[in-house]
Amino acid sequence: MRDGRVFQGTAVQIVKGMQDIAFGVERLSIPEYIDWVVANTQRFESVALRVQGATAEEKAASLVDEMLREGLATRG
């Protein structure tokens, strides 16, 4: 991540790791958390993440891909 944190694993594991360190989102499902990330990224970073997918796995993979594409994360 841009702040130096490192997440590894499947896309769902990465997104779950992100959720684990976020405040006030512990009750959200993975898809709900992804929607929260997308909304907050737009609000605070002015970056529109184009996340797609019908399942939690697809949405998580799409979120990770979009974060990489926009430079919000890098591969280690």
C-alpha positions in Angstrom: 0.0 0.0 0.0 1.1 3.6 -0.3 1.5 3.9 3.4 4.0 1.0 3.5 1.7 -1.7 4.7 2.1 -5.0 3.0 -0.8 -7.5 2.4 -0.4 -10.8 0.7 -2.5 -13.8 -0.3 -5.6 -14.1 -2.4 -7.5 -11.0 -3.4 -10.1 -11.8 -0.7 -7.4 -12.2 1.9 -5.8 -8.9 0.9 -9.2 -7.1 1.1 -10.0 -8.8 4.4 -6.6 -7.6 5.7 -7.4 -4.1 4.6 -10.8 -4.4 6.4 -9.2 -5.6 9.6 -7.2 -2.4 10.0 -10.0 0.0 9.0 -12.2 1.6 11.7 -16.0 1.1 11.9 -16.3 -1.5 9.1 -16.0 -4.8 11.0 -19.7 -5.6 10.5 -19.6 -5.1 6.7 -19.5 -8.1 4.4 -16.6 -8.2 2.0 -18.7 -6.8 -0.9 -20.1 -4.1 1.3 -16.6 -3.2 2.5 -15.4 -3.0 -1.1 -18.3 -0.6 -1.9 -17.2 1.4 1.1 -13.6 1.5 -0.2 -14.8 2.6 -3.6 -16.9 5.4 -2.2 -14.2 6.7 0.2 -11.5 6.5 -2.5 -13.8 8.7 -4.7 -14.5 11.1 -1.8 -11.0 11.5 -0.4 -8.7 10.7 -3.3 -10.9 11.8 -6.2 -10.2 8.5 -7.8 -12.9 6.4 -9.4 -12.3 2.7 -8.9 -14.2 0.7 -11.5 -14.9 -2.4 -9.4 -16.9 -5.1 -11.1 -18.0 -8.6 -10.2 -20.9 -10.7 -9.1 -19.2 -12.5 -6.2 -17.0 -11.4 -3.3 -14.0 -13.1 -5.0 -14.6 -11.3 -8.3 -15.1 -7.9 -6.6 -12.0 -8.4 -4.4 -9.9 -9.2 -7.4 -11.3 -6.2 -9.3 -10.6 -3.9 -6.3 -7.0 -5.1 -6.1 -6.5 -4.7 -9.8 -8.0 -1.2 -9.8 -5.9 -0.1 -6.8 -2.8 -1.3 -8.7 -3.9 0.4 -11.9 -4.5 3.7 -10.1 -1.2 3.6 -8.1 -2.9 3.2 -4.8 -1.0 0.0 -4.3 2.0 -1.7 -5.8 3.1 -5.3 -6.2 5.9 -6.3 -3.9 
